[in-house]
Amino acid sequence: MPNSLLKNHSMPSAAPDARREPISHHITLRADLPNDHDEHPLTRMCERGADALDDSELLALVLRPKLGEAAPAHARQLLSTYGSLHALRGAMELPSGTGILRDAEMRATLLAVFALAERSALLPLARGAPYTSAHDARRYFELRLGRKDTEVFAALFLDTRHRLIEFRELFFGTVNSTHVYFREVLRSAMSLNSAALVFCHNHPSGDVRPSDADIEITRSLKRLLDLVDVRVLDHIVVTATESASMVELGLL
């Protein structure tokens, strides 16, 4: 074919190959979001994680399946009424609630969310998990003891590789005191063949600072357990929202 004809010749365009144009599921999902989807909590949660949302936005996502577009307002009202997620958690354990907490299904849903969060936080110190620092135990003890109304003295019993053998609540007291029996601590450590211990007790008063009595008891227990080659790694004092490590404070 002459070159002049080639220059003017227009080949018909090929039919688009659908196999080369995959459907965007990302666009399909976003079609269900509001017009301001780039700033929508659900989008931010998926793209940037939970840290991109405040407490009321996270709570609204939990309420959304039942309350729809009214969920954000209800979430803000709940936090305004109770002051914090911790206080809301406590309110749901009462026999009756107010507002949407009167709804049994809603109460069950929120309690399930809190329970899953708490169990997830306990996983790093599940049986057989290694203890490496006070950070590993702080949240664990806060969840196990922090909300109790009376003092409880407890311990993590660890093996030679500092893996958890058992968490055990040992002594129970009044609102602001408990009695620690050294012989029982020693007996428990021996019966569990424990090589190390991390003590903990709660302060229902809300003051996380170790008292002089706390420090003296811990030092006496450490001297006793040293005699049988059981190490005291730390003693952590907790409230519902705070914790203090005696090792980190330089008290052991």
TORDO-158388 format. One record per residue (C-alpha): x, y, z; residue number from 1; residue in one letter. Coordinates in pm, 1 decimal. Layout:
residues N
<c1=X; c2=Y; c3=Z; num=NUM; residu=A> $
...
***
This chain:
residues 252
<c1=0.0; c2=0.0; c3=0.0; num=1; residu=M> $
<c1=139.1; c2=348.3; c3=-92.5; num=2; residu=P> $
<c1=277.6; c2=552.6; c3=192.0; num=3; residu=N> $
<c1=28.6; c2=832.9; c3=125.8; num=4; residu=S> $
<c1=-256.9; c2=595.3; c3=183.6; num=5; residu=L> $
<c1=-100.1; c2=468.5; c3=503.5; num=6; residu=L> $
<c1=-85.5; c2=822.6; c3=641.9; num=7; residu=K> $
<c1=-453.1; c2=882.0; c3=583.8; num=8; residu=N> $
<c1=-570.1; c2=540.7; c3=676.9; num=9; residu=H> $
<c1=-745.1; c2=519.7; c3=1014.8; num=10; residu=S> $
<c1=-764.3; c2=179.3; c3=1173.0; num=11; residu=M> $
<c1=-1080.2; c2=106.6; c3=1367.1; num=12; residu=P> $
<c1=-1022.1; c2=126.7; c3=1741.5; num=13; residu=S> $
<c1=-1017.4; c2=-204.8; c3=1921.5; num=14; residu=A> $
<c1=-1307.1; c2=-289.2; c3=2148.2; num=15; residu=A> $
<c1=-1211.3; c2=-232.7; c3=2512.0; num=16; residu=P> $
<c1=-1104.4; c2=-547.9; c3=2689.9; num=17; residu=D> $
<c1=-1315.1; c2=-567.5; c3=3003.5; num=18; residu=A> $
<c1=-1063.1; c2=-806.9; c3=3153.6; num=19; residu=R> $
<c1=-804.4; c2=-526.3; c3=3159.4; num=20; residu=R> $
<c1=-1033.1; c2=-284.7; c3=3345.4; num=21; residu=E> $
<c1=-1100.5; c2=-441.5; c3=3688.9; num=22; residu=P> $
<c1=-1392.8; c2=-305.4; c3=3881.8; num=23; residu=I> $
<c1=-1283.3; c2=-85.6; c3=4170.8; num=24; residu=S> $
<c1=-1425.9; c2=-229.9; c3=4491.9; num=25; residu=H> $
<c1=-1285.2; c2=73.9; c3=4674.8; num=26; residu=H> $
<c1=-1522.5; c2=302.0; c3=4480.1; num=27; residu=I> $
<c1=-1811.3; c2=63.8; c3=4533.3; num=28; residu=T> $
<c1=-1762.6; c2=71.9; c3=4911.0; num=29; residu=L> $
<c1=-1734.3; c2=450.6; c3=4923.6; num=30; residu=R> $
<c1=-2059.4; c2=488.1; c3=4732.0; num=31; residu=A> $
<c1=-2237.3; c2=391.1; c3=5052.5; num=32; residu=D> $
<c1=-2076.4; c2=673.6; c3=5251.6; num=33; residu=L> $
<c1=-2198.9; c2=1033.3; c3=5286.0; num=34; residu=P> $
<c1=-2080.2; c2=1302.5; c3=5046.1; num=35; residu=N> $
<c1=-1808.6; c2=1402.2; c3=5291.9; num=36; residu=D> $
<c1=-1679.9; c2=1043.9; c3=5297.8; num=37; residu=H> $
<c1=-1313.3; c2=1151.4; c3=5308.4; num=38; residu=D> $
<c1=-1372.0; c2=1279.6; c3=5663.6; num=39; residu=E> $
<c1=-1628.9; c2=1019.3; c3=5763.6; num=40; residu=H> $
<c1=-1526.7; c2=825.1; c3=6077.8; num=41; residu=P> $
<c1=-1572.9; c2=491.7; c3=5900.6; num=42; residu=L> $
<c1=-1332.0; c2=596.0; c3=5624.9; num=43; residu=T> $
<c1=-1077.5; c2=734.2; c3=5869.3; num=44; residu=R> $
<c1=-1102.7; c2=415.3; c3=6075.1; num=45; residu=M> $
<c1=-1031.3; c2=198.8; c3=5768.9; num=46; residu=C> $
<c1=-753.6; c2=415.9; c3=5628.4; num=47; residu=E> $
<c1=-579.8; c2=550.8; c3=5939.6; num=48; residu=R> $
<c1=-682.2; c2=317.5; c3=6220.1; num=49; residu=G> $
<c1=-866.4; c2=365.4; c3=6548.4; num=50; residu=A> $
<c1=-625.7; c2=633.8; c3=6669.8; num=51; residu=D> $
<c1=-772.7; c2=870.4; c3=6409.0; num=52; residu=A> $
<c1=-1107.3; c2=869.1; c3=6594.8; num=53; residu=L> $
<c1=-1195.8; c2=1011.1; c3=6934.5; num=54; residu=D> $
<c1=-1397.7; c2=818.9; c3=7194.1; num=55; residu=D> $
<c1=-1737.3; c2=947.0; c3=7079.0; num=56; residu=S> $
<c1=-1665.2; c2=856.2; c3=6716.0; num=57; residu=E> $
<c1=-1559.4; c2=503.0; c3=6809.3; num=58; residu=L> $
<c1=-1867.9; c2=465.2; c3=7024.7; num=59; residu=L> $
<c1=-2085.6; c2=595.4; c3=6739.4; num=60; residu=A> $
<c1=-1950.0; c2=324.6; c3=6507.1; num=61; residu=L> $
<c1=-2064.8; c2=62.2; c3=6756.6; num=62; residu=V> $
<c1=-2409.0; c2=223.7; c3=6788.1; num=63; residu=L> $
<c1=-2450.8; c2=289.6; c3=6414.7; num=64; residu=R> $
<c1=-2600.0; c2=-50.3; c3=6310.2; num=65; residu=P> $
<c1=-2892.8; c2=3.8; c3=6548.7; num=66; residu=K> $
<c1=-2925.0; c2=382.3; c3=6559.0; num=67; residu=L> $
<c1=-2815.9; c2=479.1; c3=6207.3; num=68; residu=G> $
<c1=-2743.1; c2=848.5; c3=6151.9; num=69; residu=E> $
<c1=-2852.5; c2=926.6; c3=6509.2; num=70; residu=A> $
<c1=-2556.2; c2=729.9; c3=6648.4; num=71; residu=A> $
<c1=-2306.4; c2=1021.2; c3=6674.4; num=72; residu=P> $
<c1=-2549.5; c2=1234.8; c3=6876.4; num=73; residu=A> $
<c1=-2629.8; c2=946.7; c3=7112.5; num=74; residu=H> $
<c1=-2258.9; c2=866.3; c3=7154.0; num=75; residu=A> $
<c1=-2179.9; c2=1226.9; c3=7248.1; num=76; residu=R> $
<c1=-2472.8; c2=1233.8; c3=7490.6; num=77; residu=Q> $
<c1=-2359.2; c2=912.4; c3=7662.5; num=78; residu=L> $
<c1=-2006.9; c2=1042.4; c3=7714.3; num=79; residu=L> $
<c1=-2138.5; c2=1378.8; c3=7830.4; num=80; residu=S> $
<c1=-2372.2; c2=1209.1; c3=8080.5; num=81; residu=T> $
<c1=-2118.0; c2=966.6; c3=8224.6; num=82; residu=Y> $
<c1=-1799.4; c2=1163.8; c3=8167.5; num=83; residu=G> $
<c1=-1578.4; c2=885.3; c3=8030.6; num=84; residu=S> $
<c1=-1579.2; c2=540.7; c3=7874.1; num=85; residu=L> $
<c1=-1472.5; c2=396.3; c3=8208.1; num=86; residu=H> $
<c1=-1774.4; c2=548.3; c3=8385.3; num=87; residu=A> $
<c1=-2001.7; c2=431.0; c3=8103.8; num=88; residu=L> $
<c1=-1863.3; c2=79.3; c3=8144.6; num=89; residu=R> $
<c1=-1951.9; c2=87.2; c3=8513.0; num=90; residu=G> $
<c1=-2300.9; c2=225.9; c3=8448.3; num=91; residu=A> $
<c1=-2389.1; c2=-64.1; c3=8221.3; num=92; residu=M> $
<c1=-2329.1; c2=-309.1; c3=8503.5; num=93; residu=E> $
<c1=-2604.1; c2=-146.6; c3=8712.0; num=94; residu=L> $
<c1=-2950.2; c2=-313.0; c3=8714.0; num=95; residu=P> $
<c1=-3109.8; c2=-31.9; c3=8513.6; num=96; residu=S> $
<c1=-2980.6; c2=231.5; c3=8275.6; num=97; residu=G> $
<c1=-3097.7; c2=560.8; c3=8137.4; num=98; residu=T> $
<c1=-3173.0; c2=666.4; c3=7782.5; num=99; residu=G> $
<c1=-3062.3; c2=414.6; c3=7521.3; num=100; residu=I> $
<c1=-2906.0; c2=200.9; c3=7795.1; num=101; residu=L> $
<c1=-3259.2; c2=91.4; c3=7885.7; num=102; residu=R> $
<c1=-3252.1; c2=-109.1; c3=7562.8; num=103; residu=D> $
<c1=-3136.9; c2=-461.2; c3=7654.4; num=104; residu=A> $
<c1=-2986.3; c2=-527.7; c3=7310.7; num=105; residu=E> $
<c1=-2792.1; c2=-201.9; c3=7320.1; num=106; residu=M> $
<c1=-2657.9; c2=-273.5; c3=7669.4; num=107; residu=R> $
<c1=-2555.5; c2=-623.6; c3=7561.5; num=108; residu=A> $
<c1=-2379.2; c2=-489.5; c3=7251.5; num=109; residu=T> $
<c1=-2180.0; c2=-230.8; c3=7446.6; num=110; residu=L> $
<c1=-2092.5; c2=-476.8; c3=7722.1; num=111; residu=L> $
<c1=-1970.1; c2=-722.3; c3=7457.8; num=112; residu=A> $
<c1=-1746.6; c2=-455.7; c3=7302.9; num=113; residu=V> $
<c1=-1593.9; c2=-367.5; c3=7640.7; num=114; residu=F> $
<c1=-1548.4; c2=-735.3; c3=7727.1; num=115; residu=A> $
<c1=-1368.5; c2=-804.4; c3=7398.4; num=116; residu=L> $
<c1=-1140.4; c2=-504.3; c3=7455.0; num=117; residu=A> $
<c1=-1058.1; c2=-623.2; c3=7806.0; num=118; residu=E> $
<c1=-989.6; c2=-980.0; c3=7695.9; num=119; residu=R> $
<c1=-767.8; c2=-852.9; c3=7417.3; num=120; residu=S> $
<c1=-569.3; c2=-646.4; c3=7669.1; num=121; residu=A> $
<c1=-522.8; c2=-956.0; c3=7886.2; num=122; residu=L> $
<c1=-378.7; c2=-1167.3; c3=7603.1; num=123; residu=L> $
<c1=-14.5; c2=-1048.8; c3=7636.9; num=124; residu=P> $
<c1=-7.2; c2=-1211.2; c3=7982.1; num=125; residu=L> $
<c1=-201.3; c2=-1524.6; c3=7905.0; num=126; residu=A> $
<c1=-70.9; c2=-1849.0; c3=8054.9; num=127; residu=R> $
<c1=272.9; c2=-1922.1; c3=7914.0; num=128; residu=G> $
<c1=337.7; c2=-1567.7; c3=7790.0; num=129; residu=A> $
<c1=670.9; c2=-1413.3; c3=7900.1; num=130; residu=P> $
<c1=685.8; c2=-1120.2; c3=8140.2; num=131; residu=Y> $
<c1=944.7; c2=-866.5; c3=8021.0; num=132; residu=T> $
<c1=863.9; c2=-537.7; c3=8197.5; num=133; residu=S> $
<c1=616.5; c2=-351.8; c3=8415.0; num=134; residu=A> $
<c1=449.0; c2=-232.4; c3=8095.0; num=135; residu=H> $
<c1=332.2; c2=-588.5; c3=8028.3; num=136; residu=D> $
<c1=155.1; c2=-606.5; c3=8362.2; num=137; residu=A> $
<c1=10.0; c2=-258.3; c3=8413.5; num=138; residu=R> $
<c1=-298.6; c2=-289.3; c3=8193.6; num=139; residu=R> $
<c1=-346.0; c2=-650.6; c3=8297.5; num=140; residu=Y> $
<c1=-361.7; c2=-558.4; c3=8665.3; num=141; residu=F> $
<c1=-577.6; c2=-251.7; c3=8601.1; num=142; residu=E> $
<c1=-836.3; c2=-471.5; c3=8430.3; num=143; residu=L> $
<c1=-820.2; c2=-752.2; c3=8687.0; num=144; residu=R> $
<c1=-816.3; c2=-541.1; c3=9003.0; num=145; residu=L> $
<c1=-866.0; c2=-173.2; c3=8923.2; num=146; residu=G> $
<c1=-1244.9; c2=-161.0; c3=8949.8; num=147; residu=R> $
<c1=-1273.8; c2=-360.5; c3=9272.4; num=148; residu=K> $
<c1=-1432.8; c2=-180.0; c3=9567.7; num=149; residu=D> $
<c1=-1204.3; c2=-335.6; c3=9829.3; num=150; residu=T> $
<c1=-830.3; c2=-395.5; c3=9837.8; num=151; residu=E> $
<c1=-703.1; c2=-718.2; c3=9684.8; num=152; residu=V> $
<c1=-342.9; c2=-838.0; c3=9701.8; num=153; residu=F> $
<c1=-248.6; c2=-1059.4; c3=9407.6; num=154; residu=A> $
<c1=53.1; c2=-1196.9; c3=9225.9; num=155; residu=A> $
<c1=175.2; c2=-1322.8; c3=8892.3; num=156; residu=L> $
<c1=361.1; c2=-1650.3; c3=8949.1; num=157; residu=F> $
<c1=631.2; c2=-1697.4; c3=8684.8; num=158; residu=L> $
<c1=859.8; c2=-1983.9; c3=8585.1; num=159; residu=D> $
<c1=1238.4; c2=-1973.2; c3=8535.9; num=160; residu=T> $
<c1=1193.7; c2=-1805.0; c3=8194.6; num=161; residu=R> $
<c1=949.3; c2=-1554.8; c3=8344.2; num=162; residu=H> $
<c1=652.1; c2=-1708.9; c3=8165.6; num=163; residu=R> $
<c1=318.0; c2=-1686.5; c3=8341.2; num=164; residu=L> $
<c1=221.5; c2=-1991.3; c3=8544.3; num=165; residu=I> $
<c1=-80.2; c2=-1840.4; c3=8716.2; num=166; residu=E> $
<c1=-239.8; c2=-1516.5; c3=8829.4; num=167; residu=F> $
<c1=-371.7; c2=-1558.9; c3=9181.1; num=168; residu=R> $
<c1=-566.3; c2=-1329.2; c3=9414.6; num=169; residu=E> $
<c1=-421.5; c2=-1400.4; c3=9757.3; num=170; residu=L> $
<c1=-565.2; c2=-1164.9; c3=10020.6; num=171; residu=F> $
<c1=-876.1; c2=-950.0; c3=10050.6; num=172; residu=F> $
<c1=-934.5; c2=-650.7; c3=10273.5; num=173; residu=G> $
<c1=-1150.3; c2=-350.5; c3=10346.0; num=174; residu=T> $
<c1=-1182.8; c2=-34.5; c3=10140.9; num=175; residu=V> $
<c1=-832.3; c2=84.5; c3=10226.3; num=176; residu=N> $
<c1=-641.1; c2=-204.7; c3=10379.8; num=177; residu=S> $
<c1=-567.2; c2=-574.7; c3=10352.8; num=178; residu=T> $
<c1=-364.5; c2=-824.7; c3=10553.2; num=179; residu=H> $
<c1=-76.6; c2=-1003.0; c3=10381.3; num=180; residu=V> $
<c1=33.4; c2=-1334.8; c3=10529.4; num=181; residu=Y> $
<c1=391.6; c2=-1412.1; c3=10434.4; num=182; residu=F> $
<c1=355.6; c2=-1785.7; c3=10494.5; num=183; residu=R> $
<c1=71.9; c2=-1807.1; c3=10239.4; num=184; residu=E> $
<c1=276.5; c2=-1620.6; c3=9978.2; num=185; residu=V> $
<c1=565.9; c2=-1860.3; c3=10032.5; num=186; residu=L> $
<c1=338.6; c2=-2165.7; c3=10023.2; num=187; residu=R> $
<c1=178.1; c2=-2053.9; c3=9694.7; num=188; residu=S> $
<c1=517.1; c2=-1988.9; c3=9533.3; num=189; residu=A> $
<c1=643.1; c2=-2333.2; c3=9635.0; num=190; residu=M> $
<c1=327.4; c2=-2518.8; c3=9529.7; num=191; residu=S> $
<c1=339.1; c2=-2359.9; c3=9184.0; num=192; residu=L> $
<c1=716.5; c2=-2417.3; c3=9152.2; num=193; residu=N> $
<c1=750.8; c2=-2047.3; c3=9080.2; num=194; residu=S> $
<c1=1089.6; c2=-1887.0; c3=9018.7; num=195; residu=A> $
<c1=972.8; c2=-1524.7; c3=9020.8; num=196; residu=A> $
<c1=677.4; c2=-1313.8; c3=9131.6; num=197; residu=L> $
<c1=519.1; c2=-982.6; c3=9040.7; num=198; residu=V> $
<c1=297.5; c2=-851.6; c3=9319.3; num=199; residu=F> $
<c1=2.1; c2=-621.9; c3=9272.2; num=200; residu=C> $
<c1=-269.9; c2=-464.9; c3=9480.0; num=201; residu=H> $
<c1=-535.3; c2=-204.0; c3=9413.0; num=202; residu=N> $
<c1=-615.2; c2=124.2; c3=9586.7; num=203; residu=H> $
<c1=-994.3; c2=177.3; c3=9578.2; num=204; residu=P> $
<c1=-932.2; c2=530.0; c3=9708.4; num=205; residu=S> $
<c1=-797.5; c2=624.6; c3=9365.1; num=206; residu=G> $
<c1=-455.0; c2=731.6; c3=9497.4; num=207; residu=D> $
<c1=-202.2; c2=521.6; c3=9306.3; num=208; residu=V> $
<c1=100.5; c2=613.7; c3=9518.8; num=209; residu=R> $
<c1=247.0; c2=320.7; c3=9720.4; num=210; residu=P> $
<c1=210.6; c2=377.5; c3=10093.0; num=211; residu=S> $
<c1=493.0; c2=332.1; c3=10344.8; num=212; residu=D> $
<c1=326.3; c2=7.2; c3=10452.6; num=213; residu=A> $
<c1=312.6; c2=-113.9; c3=10090.2; num=214; residu=D> $
<c1=685.0; c2=-52.4; c3=10051.2; num=215; residu=I> $
<c1=781.6; c2=-218.5; c3=10379.9; num=216; residu=E> $
<c1=567.2; c2=-528.1; c3=10314.3; num=217; residu=I> $
<c1=715.3; c2=-566.9; c3=9967.4; num=218; residu=T> $
<c1=1073.3; c2=-537.1; c3=10090.1; num=219; residu=R> $
<c1=1005.4; c2=-791.7; c3=10366.4; num=220; residu=S> $
<c1=852.4; c2=-1035.1; c3=10116.4; num=221; residu=L> $
<c1=1151.4; c2=-988.5; c3=9888.7; num=222; residu=K> $
<c1=1394.0; c2=-1073.5; c3=10171.2; num=223; residu=R> $
<c1=1192.2; c2=-1385.2; c3=10258.1; num=224; residu=L> $
<c1=1163.4; c2=-1511.9; c3=9901.4; num=225; residu=L> $
<c1=1531.4; c2=-1446.1; c3=9831.5; num=226; residu=D> $
<c1=1605.0; c2=-1720.8; c3=10087.0; num=227; residu=L> $
<c1=1435.6; c2=-1979.1; c3=9861.7; num=228; residu=V> $
<c1=1565.8; c2=-1836.9; c3=9531.9; num=229; residu=D> $
<c1=1235.4; c2=-1683.9; c3=9424.4; num=230; residu=V> $
<c1=1282.4; c2=-1336.6; c3=9279.1; num=231; residu=R> $
<c1=1041.3; c2=-1047.9; c3=9337.9; num=232; residu=V> $
<c1=1047.3; c2=-859.2; c3=9007.6; num=233; residu=L> $
<c1=808.8; c2=-577.2; c3=9097.1; num=234; residu=D> $
<c1=507.1; c2=-463.1; c3=9294.7; num=235; residu=H> $
<c1=250.1; c2=-265.2; c3=9097.9; num=236; residu=I> $
<c1=-21.9; c2=-55.5; c3=9258.0; num=237; residu=V> $
<c1=-330.4; c2=9.3; c3=9045.9; num=238; residu=V> $
<c1=-649.9; c2=207.7; c3=9038.8; num=239; residu=T> $
<c1=-915.3; c2=185.8; c3=8767.9; num=240; residu=A> $
<c1=-720.8; c2=420.9; c3=8541.7; num=241; residu=T> $
<c1=-361.3; c2=440.1; c3=8671.9; num=242; residu=E> $
<c1=-76.3; c2=221.4; c3=8787.2; num=243; residu=S> $
<c1=258.6; c2=267.5; c3=8962.9; num=244; residu=A> $
<c1=556.7; c2=34.2; c3=8951.8; num=245; residu=S> $
<c1=773.8; c2=23.7; c3=9264.2; num=246; residu=M> $
<c1=1073.5; c2=-73.8; c3=9051.5; num=247; residu=V> $
<c1=1025.3; c2=222.0; c3=8820.4; num=248; residu=E> $
<c1=986.9; c2=447.5; c3=9123.3; num=249; residu=L> $
<c1=1314.8; c2=317.1; c3=9266.1; num=250; residu=G> $
<c1=1147.4; c2=164.9; c3=9571.4; num=251; residu=L> $
<c1=1275.5; c2=-193.0; c3=9518.1; num=252; residu=L> $
***
